[in-house]
Amino acid sequence: MKRNTPILVIEDDEDIRQMICDILEDDGYSTLQASDGNEGLMVLRKTPGISIIITDLLMPEKEGIETISEIRKDFAWIRILAISGGGIYIPENYLNLAKAMGADATLSKPFGSSELLSVIEELNR
């Protein structure tokens, strides 16, 4: 996969979403943004060529686990990175569930730019 194929970032916290996009763009990736799973799936259906999706797990409207399962049904080839800060439970619980639902990789918030880019490089292989 190439760096010029867009990465879709689905995250309800605008600051975190923008930070992730900034890190990726500074490293040469192009990004698309969505604020929840519904919007993310809409962007995905309208934009050919998305190779990686980064999705938060706890969001209003459509949360990440449901989003991952829909992506897996309709876009099985897309690589998925699930991220979570945990909410009322420890993040690992959500991240393990995300893995079980089909996420290719997981990251617990907060994470650094080198951690994020390392996982993206792995998914891009």
LINVENNOR-V373697 format. One record per run of one state. SS is the DSSP state (~ for helix, > for strand, _ for the rest). FROM is the first residue (numbers start at 1). TO is the last residue. If there is no record, write none. Layout:
{{SS/FROM/TO} {SS/FROM/TO}}
This chain:
{{_/1/6} {>/7/10} {_/11/13} {~/14/26} {_/27/30} {>/31/34} {_/35/36} {~/37/46} {_/47/51} {>/52/56} {_/57/63} {~/64/74} {_/75/78} {>/79/84} {_/85/90} {~/91/101} {_/102/104} {>/105/108} {_/109/112} {~/113/123} {_/124/125}}
